[in-house]
Amino acid sequence: MRVLQGKTVQAIPITLPKPKGWVLLGGFRSRLLLSLSAVVVLTALLVGGLGFVRFQDTLSREARQDLESITSAVAQALVITPEQARLDPNRLPKLAELGSSRFRVMREEQVFLEIGGRFPTEAAGWLKNQRVLEEGFVLHAALETRSQNEALQAFWRTELLALPVSLLLALIVAYLLFGYLMRPVRHLTEAAHAIAQQRFPKPVPVPPGQDELSDLAESFNRMTLAVEGFLDRERNFSRYTSHELRTPLATLRVQVEALEQNLLTPEESLPAIKGSLERLERLLAGLLALTRSPQRDPEPVEIGLTLRSIVQNLTPEERMRITLGGDLEAQVLGYEELLQQALANLVGNALKFSQETVRVEVGQDAMIHIHIQDQGSGVPEEALQRLGDPFLRMQPRVEGIGLGLALVRHITALLGGRLEFRNRSGGGLEAILSLPRLEVNRV
């Protein structure tokens, strides 16, 4: 804030937009392309440099060998006397093969003979050698390296020409690979945006191969299912709580107001208050169970032991009405307390809505199937699909809060199974709880 000529002026901060070039260079695609370009350039320079050194060494070695060979041939063709040195053409029949080499014979700084032309005095562009002869003579040899230098220059020109071609091919391949490799990341990004808006998409495709991308996609799908389950349980708890707690709370309020106005005596209000509190406790216990998820890893559970434990907790009269049969030694991978709670609800419902025998039969094929059959009146066919909806009560006169089958459906989903209901042809209702079987490896 500044004061100018008695007036207060509010300073407005100005944020300059970031240049688009920075955004472009900051993108993952650009960084990948730049990194690959740098790798290609450095690799090409390194390979070219090593190739140049190796090629230069090969040319130099071959030149020295050629010079040594020609020097030996010239030395053998020389005729040496104490007074002079001369070349015998008969000993060197193919003098033209000397090519670009030069020779001279000297003794005590005096030149006696030059072969192939004037011997070069400069060192640049020539490979030189010398050999001591008889009578104090020395043979000096020089080989022109212009052809080797031209070959090295041609090598560098070829490398420099191949560099932009290699770079262009690398960028094209990198661009195509980027689109292929980033497809799973785009799927994950779109799914993450959808989840942020509480829209749960289908599972993202898992890329082929057991690598980091496939592990990331599988972990993301599991996380999506977990988050969706948490949100569903939170919504259900909020919806069910606001819907079902109003009646007992309203009853409590009415009773308290009646007591305050002396319209009822404590003896008259206490039974209604106690009943409302008990209903609140049952509702809260059922809602918490409906929204709770297991906190540990699943373990093997034997169906027969769980059913026998449920039967032991029944009254003697109810135990007389229960018959167990089938493959009671079958095992599932799950949570014993949850499975016991689900089966107890199914068995309790069957005993509640039927006064005859209730049969529990266990069978297995690809899954474990637990059949709970009663001999009651059944339910209307159009209501079979609704069984398990929270607070659904087919017979309001029978005591209950309508959360038992909803809890069974919730537990079934946690265990990866399915729950079905059907009316029996001879009368009564049959509940079928199907769970994944425990695969036991036998040696």
Secondary structure as GFF3:
##gff-version 3
##sequence-region A 1 443
A	DSSP	beta_strand	2	4	.	.	.	ID=ss1
A	DSSP	beta_strand	7	9	.	.	.	ID=ss2
A	DSSP	alpha_helix	20	26	.	.	.	ID=ss3
A	DSSP	alpha_helix	28	77	.	.	.	ID=ss4
A	DSSP	beta_strand	78	80	.	.	.	ID=ss5
A	DSSP	beta_strand	85	87	.	.	.	ID=ss6
A	DSSP	three_ten_helix	95	98	.	.	.	ID=ss7
A	DSSP	beta_strand	101	107	.	.	.	ID=ss8
A	DSSP	beta_strand	110	115	.	.	.	ID=ss9
A	DSSP	beta_strand	126	132	.	.	.	ID=ss10
A	DSSP	three_ten_helix	134	136	.	.	.	ID=ss11
A	DSSP	beta_strand	138	144	.	.	.	ID=ss12
A	DSSP	alpha_helix	146	196	.	.	.	ID=ss13
A	DSSP	alpha_helix	212	244	.	.	.	ID=ss14
A	DSSP	alpha_helix	246	260	.	.	.	ID=ss15
A	DSSP	alpha_helix	266	291	.	.	.	ID=ss16
A	DSSP	beta_strand	299	302	.	.	.	ID=ss17
A	DSSP	alpha_helix	303	312	.	.	.	ID=ss18
A	DSSP	alpha_helix	316	320	.	.	.	ID=ss19
A	DSSP	beta_strand	322	326	.	.	.	ID=ss20
A	DSSP	beta_strand	331	334	.	.	.	ID=ss21
A	DSSP	alpha_helix	336	352	.	.	.	ID=ss22
A	DSSP	beta_strand	358	364	.	.	.	ID=ss23
A	DSSP	beta_strand	367	373	.	.	.	ID=ss24
A	DSSP	three_ten_helix	381	386	.	.	.	ID=ss25
A	DSSP	alpha_helix	404	414	.	.	.	ID=ss26
A	DSSP	beta_strand	418	423	.	.	.	ID=ss27
A	DSSP	beta_strand	429	436	.	.	.	ID=ss28
###
